Amino acid sequence: MGLLSLVYCLTEHNVVKFVKKVFGEKEIEATLQRLDRLTQDEARTTAAETLKVVHSLVQGMREVMDGEQLCSTRNSPSVECPSF
């Protein structure tokens, strides 16, 4: 039996059975569980990085807004407003 005829004979069901025989069902299950954990870890890391960026942007906006509020109170001569 040649390689092409072997590939032709392998249906989806046979492929699954073949892979389970070659690699072992427990090894495949363990690999899938590890992949799932890695995917979840990646999602948590991405969420944390996104939150970090958003927090930084909000802090920057607060600083700008606080600076504008200081400039709008022109009652005090000691406050210098930057000219743009």
Biopython code that builds the backbone (N, CA, C, O; Angstrom):
import numpy as np
from Bio.PDB.StructureBuilder import StructureBuilder

atoms = [
    (1, "MET", "N", (0.860, -1.169, 0.000)),
    (1, "MET", "CA", (0.000, 0.000, 0.000)),
    (1, "MET", "C", (0.906, 1.232, 0.000)),
    (1, "MET", "O", (1.775, 1.373, 0.860)),
    (2, "GLY", "N", (0.699, 2.103, -0.954)),
    (2, "GLY", "CA", (1.510, 3.302, -1.060)),
    (2, "GLY", "C", (1.019, 4.401, -0.136)),
    (2, "GLY", "O", (-0.043, 4.291, 0.477)),
    (3, "LEU", "N", (1.800, 5.454, -0.048)),
    (3, "LEU", "CA", (1.469, 6.574, 0.822)),
    (3, "LEU", "C", (0.185, 7.267, 0.394)),
    (3, "LEU", "O", (-0.628, 7.643, 1.238)),
    (4, "LEU", "N", (-0.007, 7.443, -0.927)),
    (4, "LEU", "CA", (-1.220, 8.104, -1.404)),
    (4, "LEU", "C", (-2.465, 7.302, -1.074)),
    (4, "LEU", "O", (-3.476, 7.875, -0.668)),
    (5, "SER", "N", (-2.412, 6.008, -1.238)),
    (5, "SER", "CA", (-3.588, 5.202, -0.920)),
    (5, "SER", "C", (-3.838, 5.191, 0.583)),
    (5, "SER", "O", (-4.990, 5.118, 1.011)),
    (6, "LEU", "N", (-2.783, 5.262, 1.391)),
    (6, "LEU", "CA", (-2.957, 5.324, 2.831)),
    (6, "LEU", "C", (-3.651, 6.628, 3.226)),
    (6, "LEU", "O", (-4.566, 6.623, 4.050)),
    (7, "VAL", "N", (-3.216, 7.741, 2.638)),
    (7, "VAL", "CA", (-3.841, 9.035, 2.925)),
    (7, "VAL", "C", (-5.284, 9.023, 2.478)),
    (7, "VAL", "O", (-6.150, 9.554, 3.173)),
    (8, "TYR", "N", (-5.563, 8.421, 1.322)),
    (8, "TYR", "CA", (-6.920, 8.368, 0.798)),
    (8, "TYR", "C", (-7.831, 7.578, 1.736)),
    (8, "TYR", "O", (-8.998, 7.936, 1.897)),
    (9, "CYS", "N", (-7.334, 6.537, 2.343)),
    (9, "CYS", "CA", (-8.146, 5.673, 3.204)),
    (9, "CYS", "C", (-8.451, 6.297, 4.560)),
    (9, "CYS", "O", (-9.410, 5.909, 5.227)),
    (10, "LEU", "N", (-7.640, 7.253, 4.961)),
    (10, "LEU", "CA", (-7.843, 7.853, 6.275)),
    (10, "LEU", "C", (-8.959, 8.883, 6.227)),
    (10, "LEU", "O", (-8.774, 9.984, 5.710)),
    (11, "THR", "N", (-10.086, 8.535, 6.751)),
    (11, "THR", "CA", (-11.168, 9.496, 6.881)),
    (11, "THR", "C", (-10.926, 10.294, 8.159)),
    (11, "THR", "O", (-9.976, 10.031, 8.896)),
    (12, "GLU", "N", (-11.782, 11.255, 8.407)),
    (12, "GLU", "CA", (-11.613, 12.062, 9.615)),
    (12, "GLU", "C", (-11.632, 11.182, 10.859)),
    (12, "GLU", "O", (-10.831, 11.373, 11.775)),
    (13, "HIS", "N", (-12.528, 10.240, 10.888)),
    (13, "HIS", "CA", (-12.624, 9.339, 12.035)),
    (13, "HIS", "C", (-11.345, 8.511, 12.171)),
    (13, "HIS", "O", (-10.816, 8.345, 13.270)),
    (14, "ASN", "N", (-10.871, 8.009, 11.071)),
    (14, "ASN", "CA", (-9.655, 7.199, 11.102)),
    (14, "ASN", "C", (-8.445, 8.040, 11.492)),
    (14, "ASN", "O", (-7.541, 7.547, 12.166)),
    (15, "VAL", "N", (-8.421, 9.297, 11.078)),
    (15, "VAL", "CA", (-7.314, 10.172, 11.446)),
    (15, "VAL", "C", (-7.284, 10.353, 12.954)),
    (15, "VAL", "O", (-6.220, 10.279, 13.570)),
    (16, "VAL", "N", (-8.447, 10.588, 13.552)),
    (16, "VAL", "CA", (-8.522, 10.757, 15.006)),
    (16, "VAL", "C", (-8.037, 9.484, 15.699)),
    (16, "VAL", "O", (-7.241, 9.550, 16.636)),
    (17, "LYS", "N", (-8.503, 8.356, 15.251)),
    (17, "LYS", "CA", (-8.071, 7.083, 15.840)),
    (17, "LYS", "C", (-6.575, 6.877, 15.653)),
    (17, "LYS", "O", (-5.892, 6.407, 16.563)),
    (18, "PHE", "N", (-6.062, 7.225, 14.478)),
    (18, "PHE", "CA", (-4.648, 7.070, 14.178)),
    (18, "PHE", "C", (-3.791, 7.954, 15.103)),
    (18, "PHE", "O", (-2.787, 7.502, 15.654)),
    (19, "VAL", "N", (-4.205, 9.215, 15.260)),
    (19, "VAL", "CA", (-3.456, 10.144, 16.112)),
    (19, "VAL", "C", (-3.482, 9.674, 17.560)),
    (19, "VAL", "O", (-2.467, 9.735, 18.253)),
    (20, "LYS", "N", (-4.632, 9.208, 18.017)),
    (20, "LYS", "CA", (-4.734, 8.716, 19.393)),
    (20, "LYS", "C", (-3.834, 7.500, 19.602)),
    (20, "LYS", "O", (-3.225, 7.358, 20.663)),
    (21, "LYS", "N", (-3.744, 6.621, 18.601)),
    (21, "LYS", "CA", (-2.878, 5.455, 18.708)),
    (21, "LYS", "C", (-1.413, 5.858, 18.729)),
    (21, "LYS", "O", (-0.633, 5.344, 19.531)),
    (22, "VAL", "N", (-1.041, 6.774, 17.851)),
    (22, "VAL", "CA", (0.364, 7.160, 17.735)),
    (22, "VAL", "C", (0.828, 7.941, 18.961)),
    (22, "VAL", "O", (1.884, 7.651, 19.523)),
    (23, "PHE", "N", (0.043, 8.925, 19.369)),
    (23, "PHE", "CA", (0.477, 9.803, 20.451)),
    (23, "PHE", "C", (-0.076, 9.405, 21.812)),
    (23, "PHE", "O", (0.460, 9.824, 22.838)),
    (24, "GLY", "N", (-1.091, 8.640, 21.842)),
    (24, "GLY", "CA", (-1.708, 8.256, 23.101)),
    (24, "GLY", "C", (-2.747, 9.276, 23.519)),
    (24, "GLY", "O", (-2.503, 10.482, 23.490)),
    (25, "GLU", "N", (-3.903, 8.778, 23.904)),
    (25, "GLU", "CA", (-5.019, 9.664, 24.234)),
    (25, "GLU", "C", (-4.707, 10.558, 25.439)),
    (25, "GLU", "O", (-5.089, 11.727, 25.457)),
    (26, "LYS", "N", (-4.017, 10.013, 26.441)),
    (26, "LYS", "CA", (-3.699, 10.795, 27.630)),
    (26, "LYS", "C", (-2.738, 11.932, 27.297)),
    (26, "LYS", "O", (-2.873, 13.031, 27.834)),
    (27, "GLU", "N", (-1.784, 11.684, 26.429)),
    (27, "GLU", "CA", (-0.822, 12.722, 26.047)),
    (27, "GLU", "C", (-1.514, 13.846, 25.288)),
    (27, "GLU", "O", (-1.202, 15.020, 25.485)),
    (28, "ILE", "N", (-2.452, 13.485, 24.423)),
    (28, "ILE", "CA", (-3.199, 14.501, 23.671)),
    (28, "ILE", "C", (-4.038, 15.338, 24.628)),
    (28, "ILE", "O", (-4.070, 16.563, 24.510)),
    (29, "GLU", "N", (-4.717, 14.692, 25.573)),
    (29, "GLU", "CA", (-5.546, 15.408, 26.543)),
    (29, "GLU", "C", (-4.683, 16.346, 27.392)),
    (29, "GLU", "O", (-5.071, 17.487, 27.641)),
    (30, "ALA", "N", (-3.529, 15.874, 27.831)),
    (30, "ALA", "CA", (-2.625, 16.707, 28.630)),
    (30, "ALA", "C", (-2.128, 17.901, 27.816)),
    (30, "ALA", "O", (-2.015, 19.010, 28.337)),
    (31, "THR", "N", (-1.837, 17.670, 26.553)),
    (31, "THR", "CA", (-1.377, 18.757, 25.687)),
    (31, "THR", "C", (-2.478, 19.784, 25.477)),
    (31, "THR", "O", (-2.208, 20.985, 25.497)),
    (32, "LEU", "N", (-3.707, 19.339, 25.278)),
    (32, "LEU", "CA", (-4.831, 20.263, 25.117)),
    (32, "LEU", "C", (-5.071, 21.066, 26.388)),
    (32, "LEU", "O", (-5.364, 22.259, 26.316)),
    (33, "GLN", "N", (-4.951, 20.432, 27.545)),
    (33, "GLN", "CA", (-5.121, 21.150, 28.808)),
    (33, "GLN", "C", (-4.016, 22.194, 28.989)),
    (33, "GLN", "O", (-4.271, 23.302, 29.459)),
    (34, "ARG", "N", (-2.804, 21.834, 28.618)),
    (34, "ARG", "CA", (-1.689, 22.795, 28.719)),
    (34, "ARG", "C", (-1.919, 23.976, 27.774)),
    (34, "ARG", "O", (-1.695, 25.128, 28.146)),
    (35, "LEU", "N", (-2.364, 23.686, 26.564)),
    (35, "LEU", "CA", (-2.659, 24.749, 25.601)),
    (35, "LEU", "C", (-3.762, 25.657, 26.129)),
    (35, "LEU", "O", (-3.695, 26.874, 25.955)),
    (36, "ASP", "N", (-4.767, 25.086, 26.766)),
    (36, "ASP", "CA", (-5.855, 25.875, 27.341)),
    (36, "ASP", "C", (-5.328, 26.791, 28.453)),
    (36, "ASP", "O", (-5.694, 27.964, 28.517)),
    (37, "ARG", "N", (-4.469, 26.252, 29.328)),
    (37, "ARG", "CA", (-3.878, 27.078, 30.400)),
    (37, "ARG", "C", (-3.041, 28.210, 29.810)),
    (37, "ARG", "O", (-3.119, 29.349, 30.272)),
    (38, "LEU", "N", (-2.245, 27.901, 28.796)),
    (38, "LEU", "CA", (-1.419, 28.933, 28.171)),
    (38, "LEU", "C", (-2.280, 30.014, 27.527)),
    (38, "LEU", "O", (-1.952, 31.199, 27.595)),
    (39, "THR", "N", (-3.376, 29.606, 26.904)),
    (39, "THR", "CA", (-4.287, 30.565, 26.283)),
    (39, "THR", "C", (-4.917, 31.470, 27.334)),
    (39, "THR", "O", (-5.024, 32.679, 27.131)),
    (40, "GLN", "N", (-5.331, 30.891, 28.451)),
    (40, "GLN", "CA", (-5.908, 31.683, 29.543)),
    (40, "GLN", "C", (-4.874, 32.634, 30.132)),
    (40, "GLN", "O", (-5.187, 33.788, 30.422)),
    (41, "ASP", "N", (-3.646, 32.157, 30.311)),
    (41, "ASP", "CA", (-2.575, 33.031, 30.821)),
    (41, "ASP", "C", (-2.321, 34.190, 29.872)),
    (41, "ASP", "O", (-2.137, 35.325, 30.312)),
    (42, "GLU", "N", (-2.311, 33.914, 28.580)),
    (42, "GLU", "CA", (-2.097, 34.967, 27.580)),
    (42, "GLU", "C", (-3.229, 35.990, 27.627)),
    (42, "GLU", "O", (-2.987, 37.191, 27.504)),
    (43, "ALA", "N", (-4.454, 35.524, 27.803)),
    (43, "ALA", "CA", (-5.599, 36.434, 27.879)),
    (43, "ALA", "C", (-5.492, 37.322, 29.124)),
    (43, "ALA", "O", (-5.770, 38.519, 29.055)),
    (44, "ARG", "N", (-5.090, 36.740, 30.264)),
    (44, "ARG", "CA", (-4.921, 37.539, 31.483)),
    (44, "ARG", "C", (-3.797, 38.559, 31.326)),
    (44, "ARG", "O", (-3.923, 39.699, 31.773)),
    (45, "THR", "N", (-2.711, 38.154, 30.699)),
    (45, "THR", "CA", (-1.589, 39.067, 30.488)),
    (45, "THR", "C", (-2.007, 40.219, 29.581)),
    (45, "THR", "O", (-1.667, 41.373, 29.843)),
    (46, "THR", "N", (-2.738, 39.911, 28.519)),
    (46, "THR", "CA", (-3.212, 40.943, 27.605)),
    (46, "THR", "C", (-4.148, 41.913, 28.318)),
    (46, "THR", "O", (-4.058, 43.125, 28.119)),
    (47, "ALA", "N", (-5.042, 41.385, 29.144)),
    (47, "ALA", "CA", (-5.969, 42.242, 29.890)),
    (47, "ALA", "C", (-5.209, 43.143, 30.855)),
    (47, "ALA", "O", (-5.537, 44.321, 30.989)),
    (48, "ALA", "N", (-4.192, 42.598, 31.532)),
    (48, "ALA", "CA", (-3.411, 43.399, 32.476)),
    (48, "ALA", "C", (-2.655, 44.511, 31.753)),
    (48, "ALA", "O", (-2.615, 45.644, 32.231)),
    (49, "GLU", "N", (-2.058, 44.196, 30.611)),
    (49, "GLU", "CA", (-1.333, 45.205, 29.836)),
    (49, "GLU", "C", (-2.280, 46.294, 29.333)),
    (49, "GLU", "O", (-1.931, 47.474, 29.344)),
    (50, "THR", "N", (-3.459, 45.906, 28.900)),
    (50, "THR", "CA", (-4.452, 46.875, 28.426)),
    (50, "THR", "C", (-4.878, 47.793, 29.568)),
    (50, "THR", "O", (-4.982, 49.006, 29.389)),
    (51, "LEU", "N", (-5.122, 47.215, 30.732)),
    (51, "LEU", "CA", (-5.507, 47.996, 31.898)),
    (51, "LEU", "C", (-4.397, 48.971, 32.292)),
    (51, "LEU", "O", (-4.672, 50.104, 32.687)),
    (52, "LYS", "N", (-3.161, 48.533, 32.184)),
    (52, "LYS", "CA", (-2.016, 49.387, 32.494)),
    (52, "LYS", "C", (-1.961, 50.598, 31.557)),
    (52, "LYS", "O", (-1.715, 51.719, 32.001)),
    (53, "VAL", "N", (-2.190, 50.368, 30.266)),
    (53, "VAL", "CA", (-2.173, 51.455, 29.284)),
    (53, "VAL", "C", (-3.322, 52.422, 29.540)),
    (53, "VAL", "O", (-3.128, 53.637, 29.504)),
    (54, "VAL", "N", (-4.512, 51.896, 29.797)),
    (54, "VAL", "CA", (-5.678, 52.749, 30.056)),
    (54, "VAL", "C", (-5.447, 53.586, 31.311)),
    (54, "VAL", "O", (-5.758, 54.777, 31.332)),
    (55, "HIS", "N", (-4.909, 52.971, 32.346)),
    (55, "HIS", "CA", (-4.629, 53.699, 33.587)),
    (55, "HIS", "C", (-3.644, 54.841, 33.323)),
    (55, "HIS", "O", (-3.824, 55.951, 33.824)),
    (56, "SER", "N", (-2.625, 54.568, 32.550)),
    (56, "SER", "CA", (-1.638, 55.597, 32.215)),
    (56, "SER", "C", (-2.287, 56.753, 31.442)),
    (56, "SER", "O", (-1.987, 57.920, 31.694)),
    (57, "LEU", "N", (-3.168, 56.420, 30.510)),
    (57, "LEU", "CA", (-3.861, 57.458, 29.741)),
    (57, "LEU", "C", (-4.759, 58.311, 30.636)),
    (57, "LEU", "O", (-4.808, 59.532, 30.491)),
    (58, "VAL", "N", (-5.464, 57.669, 31.553)),
    (58, "VAL", "CA", (-6.342, 58.404, 32.466)),
    (58, "VAL", "C", (-5.517, 59.322, 33.359)),
    (58, "VAL", "O", (-5.905, 60.466, 33.594)),
    (59, "GLN", "N", (-4.385, 58.836, 33.857)),
    (59, "GLN", "CA", (-3.518, 59.667, 34.688)),
    (59, "GLN", "C", (-3.027, 60.878, 33.907)),
    (59, "GLN", "O", (-2.987, 61.988, 34.438)),
    (60, "GLY", "N", (-2.657, 60.670, 32.657)),
    (60, "GLY", "CA", (-2.206, 61.778, 31.820)),
    (60, "GLY", "C", (-3.311, 62.795, 31.599)),
    (60, "GLY", "O", (-3.067, 64.001, 31.634)),
    (61, "MET", "N", (-4.517, 62.317, 31.371)),
    (61, "MET", "CA", (-5.648, 63.225, 31.182)),
    (61, "MET", "C", (-5.914, 64.023, 32.455)),
    (61, "MET", "O", (-6.214, 65.215, 32.395)),
    (62, "ARG", "N", (-5.803, 63.365, 33.598)),
    (62, "ARG", "CA", (-6.015, 64.065, 34.870)),
    (62, "ARG", "C", (-4.994, 65.185, 35.046)),
    (62, "ARG", "O", (-5.337, 66.287, 35.475)),
    (63, "GLU", "N", (-3.745, 64.898, 34.715)),
    (63, "GLU", "CA", (-2.702, 65.909, 34.853)),
    (63, "GLU", "C", (-2.986, 67.101, 33.944)),
    (63, "GLU", "O", (-2.825, 68.251, 34.353)),
    (64, "VAL", "N", (-3.405, 66.825, 32.718)),
    (64, "VAL", "CA", (-3.716, 67.904, 31.778)),
    (64, "VAL", "C", (-4.909, 68.701, 32.280)),
    (64, "VAL", "O", (-4.894, 69.931, 32.256)),
    (65, "MET", "N", (-5.942, 68.001, 32.734)),
    (65, "MET", "CA", (-7.139, 68.692, 33.205)),
    (65, "MET", "C", (-6.840, 69.507, 34.465)),
    (65, "MET", "O", (-7.355, 70.615, 34.619)),
    (66, "ASP", "N", (-6.026, 68.979, 35.352)),
    (66, "ASP", "CA", (-5.642, 69.732, 36.556)),
    (66, "ASP", "C", (-4.863, 70.976, 36.162)),
    (66, "ASP", "O", (-5.056, 72.032, 36.763)),
    (67, "GLY", "N", (-4.008, 70.883, 35.191)),
    (67, "GLY", "CA", (-3.252, 72.033, 34.705)),
    (67, "GLY", "C", (-4.156, 73.083, 34.109)),
    (67, "GLY", "O", (-3.929, 74.275, 34.317)),
    (68, "GLU", "N", (-5.177, 72.680, 33.374)),
    (68, "GLU", "CA", (-6.131, 73.623, 32.785)),
    (68, "GLU", "C", (-6.940, 74.316, 33.874)),
    (68, "GLU", "O", (-7.248, 75.502, 33.759)),
    (69, "GLN", "N", (-7.284, 73.585, 34.925)),
    (69, "GLN", "CA", (-8.042, 74.188, 36.016)),
    (69, "GLN", "C", (-7.195, 75.229, 36.737)),
    (69, "GLN", "O", (-7.706, 76.273, 37.142)),
    (70, "LEU", "N", (-5.922, 74.957, 36.897)),
    (70, "LEU", "CA", (-5.041, 75.933, 37.534)),
    (70, "LEU", "C", (-4.961, 77.204, 36.697)),
    (70, "LEU", "O", (-4.962, 78.309, 37.238)),
    (71, "CYS", "N", (-4.890, 77.047, 35.375)),
    (71, "CYS", "CA", (-4.780, 78.200, 34.492)),
    (71, "CYS", "C", (-6.082, 79.002, 34.438)),
    (71, "CYS", "O", (-6.061, 80.209, 34.196)),
    (72, "SER", "N", (-7.199, 78.338, 34.660)),
    (72, "SER", "CA", (-8.469, 79.048, 34.584)),
    (72, "SER", "C", (-8.713, 79.909, 35.825)),
    (72, "SER", "O", (-9.537, 80.823, 35.788)),
    (73, "THR", "N", (-8.016, 79.631, 36.908)),
    (73, "THR", "CA", (-8.146, 80.466, 38.110)),
    (73, "THR", "C", (-7.038, 81.512, 38.060)),
    (73, "THR", "O", (-5.965, 81.326, 38.635)),
    (74, "ARG", "N", (-7.298, 82.557, 37.402)),
    (74, "ARG", "CA", (-6.289, 83.601, 37.203)),
    (74, "ARG", "C", (-6.267, 84.613, 38.350)),
    (74, "ARG", "O", (-5.667, 85.680, 38.225)),
    (75, "ASN", "N", (-6.909, 84.285, 39.450)),
    (75, "ASN", "CA", (-6.940, 85.198, 40.585)),
    (75, "ASN", "C", (-5.579, 85.307, 41.257)),
    (75, "ASN", "O", (-5.240, 86.343, 41.830)),
    (76, "SER", "N", (-4.815, 84.247, 41.184)),
    (76, "SER", "CA", (-3.529, 84.249, 41.860)),
    (76, "SER", "C", (-2.425, 84.660, 40.891)),
    (76, "SER", "O", (-2.279, 84.037, 39.839)),
    (77, "PRO", "N", (-1.650, 85.681, 41.209)),
    (77, "PRO", "CA", (-0.572, 86.106, 40.313)),
    (77, "PRO", "C", (0.595, 85.137, 40.302)),
    (77, "PRO", "O", (1.439, 85.214, 39.408)),
    (78, "SER", "N", (0.674, 84.223, 41.269)),
    (78, "SER", "CA", (1.802, 83.289, 41.306)),
    (78, "SER", "C", (1.625, 82.129, 40.336)),
    (78, "SER", "O", (2.574, 81.385, 40.088)),
    (79, "VAL", "N", (0.439, 81.964, 39.791)),
    (79, "VAL", "CA", (0.186, 80.868, 38.859)),
    (79, "VAL", "C", (0.533, 81.322, 37.456)),
    (79, "VAL", "O", (-0.015, 82.301, 36.950)),
    (80, "GLU", "N", (1.457, 80.594, 36.831)),
    (80, "GLU", "CA", (1.833, 80.919, 35.476)),
    (80, "GLU", "C", (1.258, 79.859, 34.548)),
    (80, "GLU", "O", (1.447, 78.662, 34.768)),
    (81, "CYS", "N", (0.568, 80.294, 33.527)),
    (81, "CYS", "CA", (-0.016, 79.370, 32.571)),
    (81, "CYS", "C", (0.902, 79.287, 31.358)),
    (81, "CYS", "O", (1.388, 80.300, 30.854)),
    (82, "PRO", "N", (1.126, 78.073, 30.907)),
    (82, "PRO", "CA", (1.970, 77.940, 29.716)),
    (82, "PRO", "C", (1.242, 78.488, 28.493)),
    (82, "PRO", "O", (0.029, 78.332, 28.353)),
    (83, "SER", "N", (1.989, 79.121, 27.626)),
    (83, "SER", "CA", (1.383, 79.613, 26.383)),
    (83, "SER", "C", (1.682, 78.623, 25.272)),
    (83, "SER", "O", (2.822, 78.190, 25.103)),
    (84, "PHE", "N", (0.673, 78.275, 24.533)),
    (84, "PHE", "CA", (0.828, 77.266, 23.477)),
    (84, "PHE", "C", (0.875, 77.927, 22.136)),
    (84, "PHE", "O", (1.002, 77.248, 21.117)),
]
sb = StructureBuilder()
sb.init_structure("model")
sb.init_model(0)
sb.init_chain("A")
sb.init_seg("    ")
for serial, (resi, resn, name, xyz) in enumerate(atoms, 1):
    if name == "N":
        sb.init_residue(resn, " ", resi, " ")
    sb.init_atom(name, np.array(xyz, "f"), 0.0, 1.0, " ", f" {name:<3s}", serial, name[0])
structure = sb.get_structure()
